[in-house]
Amino acid sequence: MIRTHTAGSLRREHAGRQVTLAGWVARRRDHGGVVFIDLRDASGSAQVVFREDEVAHDLRSEYCLRVVGQVRVRPEGNENPDLPTGEVEVVADEVVVLSEAAPLPFPIEGGTGVSEEARLKYRYLDIRRPQVAEALRIRSKATYLAHQVMDEHGFVYVETPSLTRSTPEGARDFLVPVRLQPGHWYALPQSPQLFKQLLMVSGLERYYQLAKCYRDEDLRADRQPEFTQIDVEMSFVDQDDVIALGEALVGRLWKEIAGHELPTPLPRMTYADAMARYGSDKPDLRFGCELVDMTGYFSGTSFRVFQAPYVGAVVMPGGAGQTRRELDAWQDWAKARGARGLAYVLVQQDGTLSGPVAKNLSEAELAGLAGQTGARPGDAVFFAAGKPSDSRELLGAARLEIGRRCGLIDESQWSFLWVVDAPMFEDDGEGGWTAVHHPFTGPKPEWADNFQDHPAEALAYAYDMVCNGMEIGGGSIRIHRAEMQQRVFDVLGISKEEAESKFGFLLEAFKYGPPPHGGIAYGWDRICMLLAGGESIRDVIAFPKTASGFDPLTGAPTPITADQRKEAGVDARPREEEGAATA
């Protein structure tokens, strides 16, 4: 064996033993002819001491070494209580350089302030940093725990294809040309949705997998073009069954890794309530500052801005003390989100109201405004008016910004809830309807017979788990009756021919006794990020891409040659099209 012990395993009880270690030079310190190095491996680090000689003189950061020596207790006063190995050191008898290291692009130890571009380009060095490696170990532990939970609940692990056909699921597909069938293309799956429903038809009843998913989305700060979700589907269940499983899975993860006991059953909040109170379908409940509906209060106002279908407000504690520049910055903040601005009223210490909006309100409106919104002297009240959905979304974003700026969010707290009863459909902006989740989401039982007559009001049999203002999982009870599925397609404007073309294999399977079924998918990267205390899902992905989808490590994506393009059939037309063109 190259080594007898790992560096991080040495303790006082090893004193007097001859050991062989192997790892990397983390730090080097010279003290008058004596060299100290911290030797790091995957288990931790240990201090190695030896008299300076020719080998020691040449040692540099990240050289890979083999060290043979004797463990001894450190001299009194030289212990390091911050290290598990801080009571001992290894006096080296032999040092062998296994490989040398070039000058580093950034320091491994204490490498703060390094750009993400550099970290991702040299990701293999970045992973040597203890905090990065620890995040990947937490992800590994979470994976083992998830498998244990699913096995305990009788689930079967099934891998579904990565090369499939294109189906509409809300984002653009990544497409793969097929050399053996020029002009034809595979699509990488945005999710295993159709396959997991087929597995329910197959009679497996309980399926799960850690599934790779691919979505060609526009640039977004915390998204990856390829990501992982833990995908679950169950037969003969209702919403409560799926929710109970989800709480068992997440509860185990948070208990074993974060040391937090999930207070099950978790609270549930309707989608309508979440939007009305927090302006978000994933509300962060770690602080207050709920939205206040002021539509009725301003029903008779002469202020044209507030003559709108909806008027809402949110209070910023202490916000009246902001400078004019800070208040103007709120307008820029709102405009960056597509709004015309963010109206406000300042409640002065003497209770008087000031600001541009206050000048346009009646005496009666001013007199009751603070009481209606819950504002106190020294607070600012922000308003949004217009369409309910747009206004609430703006106020919800403002609420979160207020929470961050005012330090209202308790970062040590875990806040979980389920958001249920989302709409089945939403306006597509072109006079039609689109599915809020996907076309196979079933209606709430009370809407089963007439959702097609009231698409704007119909509620989906769907549920999302939210943690600290982030959606970490979502699912629904699916449609399993052909007649109901066709009614959904009719609302969405999908003809029988189009449905057959896009989903024919699923609809064919549904002719053969499909069971009632439902499921959920958890964003595995996001769950692991939360457990590891990261700020981005890139923190828990071994080789992530930037927000633009670029891989600094490999340089992907790259152009292809003309020969590759021809061989792959990128520009080829399907043969039936070729035949039609020459007919």
C-alpha positions as CSV (number, residue, x, y, z in Angstrom):
1,M,0.0,0.0,0.0
2,I,1.1,3.6,-0.7
3,R,0.0,4.7,2.8
4,T,-0.8,3.1,6.1
5,H,-3.0,5.9,7.5
6,T,-5.0,8.9,6.2
7,A,-3.7,12.3,7.4
8,G,-7.0,13.3,9.0
9,S,-7.2,10.1,11.1
10,L,-4.2,10.7,13.3
11,R,-4.8,11.3,17.0
12,R,-3.0,11.3,20.3
13,E,-3.3,7.5,20.6
14,H,-1.2,7.1,17.5
15,A,1.8,8.6,19.2
16,G,4.9,6.5,18.8
17,R,3.7,4.7,15.7
18,Q,5.5,4.6,12.4
19,V,3.1,5.7,9.7
20,T,3.1,6.3,5.9
21,L,1.0,9.2,4.6
22,A,0.3,10.4,1.1
23,G,-1.3,13.7,0.0
24,W,-0.7,17.2,-1.1
25,V,1.2,20.1,0.4
26,A,-1.4,22.5,1.8
27,R,1.0,24.9,3.6
28,R,4.7,25.1,4.2
29,R,6.5,27.0,7.0
30,D,10.2,27.3,7.5
31,H,11.6,27.9,11.0
32,G,15.3,28.0,11.2
33,G,16.3,24.8,9.5
34,V,13.1,23.0,10.4
35,V,10.3,22.7,7.8
36,F,6.7,22.3,8.8
37,I,4.1,21.3,6.2
38,D,0.4,20.6,6.4
39,L,-0.2,17.4,4.4
40,R,-3.7,17.2,3.1
41,D,-5.7,14.3,1.8
42,A,-9.4,13.6,1.4
43,S,-9.7,12.9,5.2
44,G,-8.2,16.2,6.4
45,S,-4.6,17.3,7.2
46,A,-1.8,16.6,9.5
47,Q,1.4,18.5,10.4
48,V,4.6,17.0,9.2
49,V,8.0,18.1,10.6
50,F,11.5,17.4,9.2
51,R,14.9,18.9,9.1
52,E,15.4,21.0,6.0
53,D,17.2,19.1,3.3
54,E,17.4,19.1,-0.5
55,V,13.9,17.6,-0.9
56,A,12.3,19.8,1.7
57,H,13.9,22.9,0.1
58,D,12.1,22.2,-3.2
59,L,8.6,21.5,-1.8
60,R,5.9,23.8,-3.0
61,S,2.1,24.1,-2.6
62,E,0.1,21.1,-4.0
63,Y,3.2,18.9,-4.6
64,C,1.9,15.3,-4.1
65,L,4.0,13.5,-1.5
66,R,4.6,10.2,0.3
67,V,5.8,10.7,3.9
68,V,7.2,8.1,6.2
69,G,7.7,9.0,9.8
70,Q,6.8,8.7,13.5
71,V,3.8,10.2,15.2
72,R,4.5,12.3,18.3
73,V,2.5,14.5,20.6
74,R,3.2,18.2,19.8
75,P,5.2,20.1,22.3
76,E,3.1,21.9,24.9
77,G,1.8,25.2,23.7
78,N,2.0,24.2,20.0
79,E,-1.3,22.3,19.8
80,N,-3.9,23.5,17.3
81,P,-7.4,23.1,18.8
82,D,-9.0,24.0,15.5
83,L,-7.8,20.8,13.8
84,P,-8.9,17.2,14.7
85,T,-5.2,16.3,14.3
86,G,-4.0,19.3,16.2
87,E,-2.5,17.4,19.2
88,V,0.0,15.4,17.1
89,E,2.5,15.8,14.3
90,V,4.6,13.4,12.2
91,V,8.4,13.6,12.3
92,A,9.4,12.6,8.8
93,D,12.1,10.1,8.1
94,E,11.5,9.9,4.4
95,V,9.8,12.2,1.9
96,V,9.1,11.1,-1.7
97,V,7.7,13.5,-4.2
98,L,5.1,11.5,-6.1
99,S,4.4,14.4,-8.5
100,E,5.2,18.1,-8.8
101,A,2.7,21.0,-9.2
102,A,3.0,23.9,-11.5
103,P,2.4,27.4,-10.1
104,L,-1.2,27.6,-9.1
105,P,-3.8,29.8,-10.9
106,F,-5.2,30.6,-7.5
107,P,-4.4,29.6,-3.9
108,I,-6.1,26.5,-2.7
109,E,-5.9,27.3,1.0
110,G,-7.9,30.4,1.9
111,G,-8.6,31.2,-1.7
112,T,-11.2,33.9,-1.3
113,G,-11.9,36.5,-3.9
114,V,-11.2,34.1,-6.8
115,S,-13.5,34.6,-9.8
116,E,-16.0,31.9,-10.5
117,E,-14.7,31.7,-14.1
118,A,-11.3,30.8,-12.8
119,R,-12.7,28.3,-10.2
120,L,-14.7,26.5,-12.9
121,K,-11.9,26.5,-15.4
122,Y,-9.7,24.7,-12.8
123,R,-12.5,22.9,-11.1
124,Y,-10.3,20.0,-10.2
125,L,-8.2,22.4,-8.1
126,D,-11.2,24.1,-6.7
127,I,-12.5,20.8,-5.4
128,R,-9.3,20.4,-3.4
129,R,-10.6,23.3,-1.2
130,P,-12.2,21.7,1.9
131,Q,-15.5,23.6,1.6
132,V,-16.1,22.6,-2.0
133,A,-15.2,18.9,-1.3
134,E,-17.4,18.9,1.7
135,A,-20.4,20.1,-0.4
136,L,-19.9,17.2,-2.7
137,R,-19.7,14.8,0.2
138,I,-22.9,16.2,1.6
139,R,-24.5,15.5,-1.8
140,S,-23.2,12.0,-1.7
141,K,-24.6,11.4,1.8
142,A,-27.9,12.8,0.8
143,T,-28.0,10.4,-2.2
144,Y,-27.5,7.4,0.0
145,L,-30.1,8.6,2.4
146,A,-32.6,9.1,-0.4
147,H,-32.1,5.6,-1.6
148,Q,-32.6,4.2,1.9
149,V,-35.9,6.1,2.3
150,M,-37.2,5.0,-1.1
151,D,-36.2,1.4,-0.5
152,E,-38.0,1.5,2.9
153,H,-41.2,2.6,1.1
154,G,-41.1,-0.1,-1.5
155,F,-40.0,1.9,-4.5
156,V,-38.3,0.4,-7.6
157,Y,-35.3,2.3,-9.1
158,V,-35.8,2.5,-12.9
159,E,-33.6,4.4,-15.4
160,T,-35.5,6.0,-18.3
161,P,-34.0,7.0,-21.7
162,S,-31.8,10.0,-22.3
163,L,-32.5,9.9,-26.0
164,T,-36.2,10.3,-26.8
165,R,-38.6,12.3,-28.9
166,S,-39.3,15.9,-28.5
167,T,-42.4,16.7,-26.3
168,P,-43.6,20.1,-25.2
169,E,-42.8,20.6,-21.5
170,G,-42.3,24.4,-21.1
171,A,-38.8,24.9,-22.4
172,R,-36.8,24.3,-25.5
173,D,-35.3,20.9,-26.1
174,F,-31.7,20.0,-26.7
175,L,-31.7,18.1,-29.9
176,V,-29.3,15.3,-31.1
177,P,-29.0,14.4,-34.8
178,V,-29.2,10.7,-35.7
179,R,-26.5,9.7,-38.1
180,L,-28.2,6.4,-39.1
181,Q,-31.4,8.3,-40.0
182,P,-30.4,11.6,-41.6
183,G,-32.9,14.4,-41.0
184,H,-34.2,12.8,-37.8
185,W,-33.5,14.0,-34.3
186,Y,-33.6,12.8,-30.7
187,A,-34.4,15.1,-27.9
188,L,-32.8,15.0,-24.5
189,P,-35.5,14.7,-21.9
190,Q,-36.7,17.8,-20.0
191,S,-38.0,15.4,-17.4
192,P,-39.0,11.7,-17.4
193,Q,-42.7,12.7,-17.1
194,L,-44.2,10.5,-19.9
195,F,-42.0,7.5,-19.1
196,K,-42.8,7.4,-15.4
197,Q,-46.5,7.5,-16.3
198,L,-45.9,4.6,-18.6
199,L,-44.3,2.7,-15.7
200,M,-47.5,3.2,-13.7
201,V,-49.4,1.6,-16.6
202,S,-46.9,-1.2,-16.5
203,G,-47.9,-2.1,-13.0
204,L,-44.7,-1.4,-11.1
205,E,-46.8,1.0,-8.9
206,R,-43.8,2.7,-7.2
207,Y,-41.0,4.1,-9.3
208,Y,-38.1,6.5,-8.6
209,Q,-34.8,7.6,-10.0
210,L,-32.2,10.3,-9.8
211,A,-32.8,11.6,-13.3
212,K,-30.7,13.8,-15.5
213,C,-32.9,16.5,-17.1
214,Y,-32.0,18.9,-19.9
215,R,-33.7,22.3,-20.7
216,D,-32.5,24.9,-23.1
217,E,-33.6,28.0,-21.2
218,D,-32.7,31.6,-21.5
219,L,-30.0,32.9,-19.2
220,R,-30.9,32.7,-15.6
221,A,-28.7,33.2,-12.6
222,D,-29.2,29.9,-10.8
223,R,-30.0,27.4,-13.5
224,Q,-28.1,24.8,-15.4
225,P,-28.8,23.4,-18.8
226,E,-28.4,19.9,-17.3
227,F,-29.7,19.2,-13.8
228,T,-30.7,16.4,-11.6
229,Q,-34.1,15.7,-9.9
230,I,-35.2,12.8,-7.8
231,D,-38.3,11.7,-9.7
232,V,-41.1,9.7,-8.0
233,E,-44.4,8.2,-9.3
234,M,-46.9,6.1,-7.4
235,S,-50.1,4.3,-8.3
236,F,-53.4,4.1,-6.4
237,V,-52.6,7.2,-4.4
238,D,-54.1,10.6,-3.7
239,Q,-52.4,14.0,-2.8
240,D,-52.0,13.1,0.9
241,D,-50.1,9.9,0.1
242,V,-47.6,11.7,-2.1
243,I,-47.2,14.6,0.4
244,A,-46.6,12.1,3.2
245,L,-43.8,10.4,1.2
246,G,-42.3,13.8,0.4
247,E,-42.2,14.7,4.1
248,A,-40.6,11.4,4.9
249,L,-37.8,11.9,2.3
250,V,-37.1,15.5,3.1
251,G,-37.4,14.9,6.9
252,R,-34.7,12.2,6.8
253,L,-32.4,14.4,4.8
254,W,-32.7,17.4,7.1
255,K,-32.5,15.3,10.3
256,E,-29.4,13.3,9.3
257,I,-27.5,16.1,7.5
258,A,-28.7,19.4,8.9
259,G,-29.7,18.2,12.4
260,H,-33.2,19.7,12.0
261,E,-36.3,17.8,12.9
262,L,-39.0,18.5,10.3
263,P,-42.3,19.5,12.1
264,T,-44.6,17.2,10.2
265,P,-47.2,17.4,9.0
266,L,-46.0,20.5,7.3
267,P,-48.4,23.5,6.9
268,R,-50.3,23.8,3.7
269,M,-51.2,27.1,2.0
270,T,-53.3,27.5,-1.1
271,Y,-51.8,29.2,-4.1
272,A,-54.4,31.9,-4.0
273,D,-53.5,32.7,-0.3
274,A,-49.8,32.6,-1.0
275,M,-50.2,35.1,-3.9
276,A,-52.5,37.4,-1.9
277,R,-50.4,37.5,1.3
278,Y,-46.8,37.2,-0.1
279,G,-47.0,37.9,-3.8
280,S,-45.3,34.6,-4.5
281,D,-46.2,30.9,-5.1
282,K,-43.1,30.1,-3.0
283,P,-43.4,32.3,0.0
284,D,-40.5,32.8,2.5
285,L,-42.2,32.6,5.9
286,R,-39.0,33.4,7.9
287,F,-40.3,37.0,8.3
288,G,-43.5,39.0,8.2
289,C,-44.2,42.0,6.0
290,E,-47.2,40.5,4.4
291,L,-48.9,42.3,1.5
292,V,-52.0,44.3,2.3
293,D,-54.9,44.5,-0.2
294,M,-55.9,48.2,-0.5
295,T,-58.3,47.8,-3.5
296,G,-61.4,48.4,-1.4
297,Y,-59.7,51.2,0.6
298,F,-59.1,53.2,-2.6
299,S,-62.3,52.2,-4.3
300,G,-63.5,55.8,-4.4
301,T,-60.2,57.5,-4.9
302,S,-59.6,60.4,-7.3
303,F,-55.9,59.4,-7.7
304,R,-55.8,57.9,-11.2
305,V,-52.9,55.6,-10.5
306,F,-55.0,53.8,-7.8
307,Q,-58.1,53.5,-10.0
308,A,-57.0,50.0,-10.9
309,P,-58.4,46.4,-10.6
310,Y,-56.0,45.8,-7.7
311,V,-54.1,48.1,-5.4
312,G,-51.7,46.5,-2.9
313,A,-49.1,47.7,-0.3
314,V,-46.2,46.4,1.6
315,V,-44.5,48.1,4.6
316,M,-40.7,48.7,4.9
317,P,-39.9,49.1,8.6
318,G,-37.7,52.2,9.1
319,G,-38.0,53.0,5.4
320,A,-38.9,56.6,5.9
321,G,-35.3,57.4,6.8
322,Q,-34.1,56.5,3.3
323,T,-32.4,59.3,1.3
324,R,-33.9,60.6,-1.9
325,R,-31.2,58.7,-3.8
326,E,-32.2,55.4,-2.1
327,L,-35.9,56.1,-2.8
328,D,-35.1,56.8,-6.5
329,A,-33.1,53.6,-6.6
330,W,-36.3,51.7,-5.7
331,Q,-37.9,53.1,-8.9
332,D,-34.9,51.8,-11.0
333,W,-35.3,48.5,-9.2
334,A,-39.0,48.3,-10.1
335,K,-38.3,49.3,-13.8
336,A,-35.7,46.6,-14.1
337,R,-38.5,44.1,-13.3
338,G,-40.7,45.5,-16.1
339,A,-42.9,47.8,-13.9
340,R,-43.4,51.5,-14.4
341,G,-42.3,52.3,-10.9
342,L,-43.0,51.7,-7.2
343,A,-45.3,54.3,-5.6
344,Y,-44.5,55.1,-1.9
345,V,-45.7,57.1,1.1
346,L,-43.4,57.9,4.0
347,V,-44.7,57.9,7.6
348,Q,-42.8,60.6,9.5
349,Q,-42.0,60.3,13.2
350,D,-44.9,62.7,14.0
351,G,-47.3,60.5,12.1
352,T,-47.7,62.8,9.0
353,L,-47.5,61.3,5.6
354,S,-45.2,62.6,2.9
355,G,-43.9,61.6,-0.6
356,P,-45.3,62.0,-4.1
357,V,-48.3,59.8,-3.6
358,A,-49.4,61.5,-0.4
359,K,-49.9,64.8,-2.3
360,N,-52.6,63.0,-4.5
361,L,-54.6,61.5,-1.7
362,S,-57.6,62.9,0.1
363,E,-57.5,63.9,3.8
364,A,-59.7,60.8,4.6
365,E,-57.4,58.5,2.7
366,L,-54.3,59.9,4.4
367,A,-55.9,59.7,7.9
368,G,-56.5,56.0,7.8
369,L,-53.6,54.8,5.6
370,A,-51.1,54.0,8.3
371,G,-53.7,52.0,10.3
372,Q,-54.9,50.1,7.2
373,T,-51.4,49.1,6.2
374,G,-50.0,48.5,9.7
375,A,-47.3,51.2,9.2
376,R,-45.7,52.9,12.1
377,P,-43.9,56.2,12.4
378,G,-40.6,56.0,10.6
379,D,-41.9,53.3,8.1
380,A,-42.3,53.5,4.3
381,V,-45.3,52.0,2.5
382,F,-44.8,50.8,-1.1
383,F,-47.7,50.4,-3.5
384,A,-48.4,48.6,-6.7
385,A,-51.6,49.0,-8.8
386,G,-52.8,47.3,-11.9
387,K,-53.5,43.7,-12.9
388,P,-53.6,41.6,-9.7
389,S,-51.0,39.1,-10.9
390,D,-48.4,41.7,-12.0
391,S,-48.9,43.9,-9.0
392,R,-48.7,41.1,-6.5
393,E,-45.6,39.8,-8.2
394,L,-43.9,43.2,-7.9
395,L,-44.9,43.6,-4.3
396,G,-43.7,40.1,-3.5
397,A,-40.3,40.9,-4.9
398,A,-40.3,44.1,-3.0
399,R,-41.1,42.2,0.2
400,L,-38.1,39.9,-0.3
401,E,-35.9,42.9,-1.0
402,I,-37.1,44.6,2.1
403,G,-36.4,41.5,4.1
404,R,-32.8,41.4,2.8
405,R,-32.1,45.1,3.2
406,C,-33.6,45.4,6.7
407,G,-32.1,42.1,8.0
408,L,-35.5,40.7,8.8
409,I,-34.8,37.1,7.5
410,D,-33.6,34.7,10.2
411,E,-30.9,32.8,8.2
412,S,-30.6,30.1,10.9
413,Q,-34.3,29.1,10.5
414,W,-35.8,26.4,8.3
415,S,-39.2,27.2,7.0
416,F,-41.1,24.5,5.0
417,L,-44.6,24.4,3.7
418,W,-46.8,23.0,0.9
419,V,-48.4,25.3,-1.6
420,V,-51.5,23.5,-3.0
421,D,-54.5,24.2,-5.3
422,A,-52.7,26.1,-8.1
423,P,-54.7,27.0,-11.2
424,M,-54.9,24.4,-13.9
425,F,-54.6,26.9,-16.7
426,E,-53.3,30.4,-17.3
427,D,-53.8,32.9,-20.1
428,D,-51.3,32.4,-22.9
429,G,-51.5,36.1,-24.0
430,E,-53.0,35.2,-27.3
431,G,-56.5,34.5,-26.4
432,G,-55.9,30.9,-25.4
433,W,-54.9,28.8,-22.5
434,T,-51.7,27.0,-21.4
435,A,-51.2,24.5,-18.6
436,V,-49.7,25.9,-15.5
437,H,-47.9,22.6,-14.7
438,H,-48.2,20.2,-17.7
439,P,-51.1,18.8,-19.8
440,F,-51.3,15.6,-17.7
441,T,-52.0,17.3,-14.4
442,G,-55.4,16.4,-13.1
443,P,-58.1,18.8,-11.8
444,K,-59.1,18.9,-8.2
445,P,-61.9,16.4,-7.6
446,E,-64.5,19.2,-7.4
447,W,-63.4,20.5,-10.8
448,A,-63.3,17.1,-12.6
449,D,-66.6,17.5,-14.4
450,N,-66.6,21.1,-15.5
451,F,-63.0,22.5,-15.6
452,Q,-63.4,23.0,-19.4
453,D,-66.3,25.4,-18.8
454,H,-64.4,27.6,-16.3
455,P,-60.7,27.4,-17.2
456,A,-59.9,30.6,-15.5
457,E,-61.1,29.3,-12.1
458,A,-60.3,25.6,-12.3
459,L,-57.8,24.3,-9.8
460,A,-55.2,21.6,-10.3
461,Y,-54.6,18.6,-8.1
462,A,-51.1,19.8,-7.6
463,Y,-48.7,20.6,-4.8
464,D,-45.3,22.2,-4.4
465,M,-42.9,22.0,-1.4
466,V,-41.2,25.3,-0.5
467,C,-38.2,25.7,1.7
468,N,-37.0,29.2,2.7
469,G,-38.7,30.8,-0.2
470,M,-37.4,28.3,-2.8
471,E,-39.5,25.7,-4.5
472,I,-37.6,22.4,-4.0
473,G,-40.2,20.0,-5.3
474,G,-43.5,19.8,-7.1
475,G,-45.9,17.3,-8.4
476,S,-49.5,16.4,-9.1
477,I,-52.1,13.7,-9.3
478,R,-52.2,12.8,-13.0
479,I,-55.0,12.3,-15.5
480,H,-55.5,8.6,-16.2
481,R,-58.9,8.7,-18.1
482,A,-58.8,9.3,-21.8
483,E,-62.0,11.3,-21.8
484,M,-60.6,13.8,-19.3
485,Q,-57.3,14.0,-21.0
486,Q,-59.0,15.0,-24.2
487,R,-61.0,17.7,-22.5
488,V,-57.7,19.2,-21.2
489,F,-56.3,19.0,-24.7
490,D,-59.4,20.8,-26.0
491,V,-58.9,23.7,-23.5
492,L,-55.3,23.9,-24.6
493,G,-56.2,24.0,-28.2
494,I,-54.4,20.7,-28.9
495,S,-56.3,18.8,-31.7
496,K,-56.6,15.0,-31.6
497,E,-54.1,14.8,-34.5
498,E,-51.6,17.0,-32.7
499,A,-52.0,15.0,-29.5
500,E,-51.5,11.8,-31.3
501,S,-48.4,13.1,-32.9
502,K,-46.9,14.4,-29.7
503,F,-48.2,12.0,-27.1
504,G,-49.5,9.1,-29.1
505,F,-47.4,6.4,-27.3
506,L,-48.8,7.5,-23.9
507,L,-52.4,7.8,-25.1
508,E,-52.1,4.3,-26.6
509,A,-50.9,2.9,-23.3
510,F,-53.8,4.6,-21.6
511,K,-56.1,2.3,-23.5
512,Y,-55.0,-0.6,-21.3
513,G,-56.3,0.0,-17.8
514,P,-54.1,2.8,-16.5
515,P,-54.3,3.1,-12.7
516,P,-54.9,6.4,-10.8
517,H,-51.4,7.7,-10.1
518,G,-49.5,10.8,-9.1
519,G,-46.0,11.8,-8.2
520,I,-43.5,14.5,-7.4
521,A,-40.0,15.6,-8.5
522,Y,-37.5,17.3,-6.2
523,G,-34.8,19.5,-7.5
524,W,-31.8,17.5,-6.3
525,D,-29.2,20.2,-6.9
526,R,-31.2,22.7,-5.0
527,I,-31.9,20.4,-2.0
528,C,-28.2,19.6,-1.8
529,M,-27.3,23.3,-2.0
530,L,-29.6,24.1,0.9
531,L,-28.2,21.2,3.0
532,A,-24.6,22.3,2.2
533,G,-25.3,25.9,3.0
534,G,-24.4,27.0,-0.6
535,E,-25.5,30.1,-2.4
536,S,-25.8,28.5,-5.9
537,I,-26.6,25.0,-7.2
538,R,-23.2,25.2,-8.9
539,D,-21.7,24.8,-5.4
540,V,-22.9,21.2,-5.3
541,I,-22.3,20.1,-8.9
542,A,-18.9,18.6,-9.6
543,F,-18.4,20.2,-13.0
544,P,-21.0,22.9,-13.5
545,K,-21.5,25.4,-16.3
546,T,-21.8,29.2,-16.0
547,A,-25.2,30.9,-16.1
548,S,-24.8,31.3,-19.9
549,G,-24.3,27.5,-20.3
550,F,-20.6,27.7,-21.0
551,D,-18.2,25.2,-19.5
552,P,-14.9,27.0,-18.7
553,L,-13.2,23.7,-18.0
554,T,-13.7,22.0,-21.4
555,G,-14.6,25.0,-23.5
556,A,-17.9,23.5,-24.4
557,P,-20.0,24.1,-26.4
558,T,-17.7,24.1,-29.4
559,P,-18.2,24.4,-33.2
560,I,-18.2,21.2,-35.2
561,T,-16.3,20.6,-38.5
562,A,-18.0,20.5,-41.9
563,D,-17.2,16.7,-42.0
564,Q,-18.9,16.2,-38.6
565,R,-21.9,18.2,-39.7
566,K,-22.3,16.2,-42.9
567,E,-21.7,12.8,-41.1
568,A,-24.3,13.6,-38.4
569,G,-26.9,14.7,-41.0
570,V,-27.4,18.1,-39.4
571,D,-28.7,19.6,-42.7
572,A,-30.4,16.5,-44.1
573,R,-34.1,16.4,-44.7
574,P,-36.1,13.3,-43.7
575,R,-36.5,10.9,-46.6
576,E,-40.3,11.4,-46.8
577,E,-39.7,15.1,-47.3
578,E,-37.1,14.4,-50.0
579,G,-39.6,12.1,-51.7
580,A,-42.4,14.8,-51.6
581,A,-40.0,17.4,-53.0
582,T,-39.1,15.3,-56.0
583,A,-42.6,14.1,-56.7
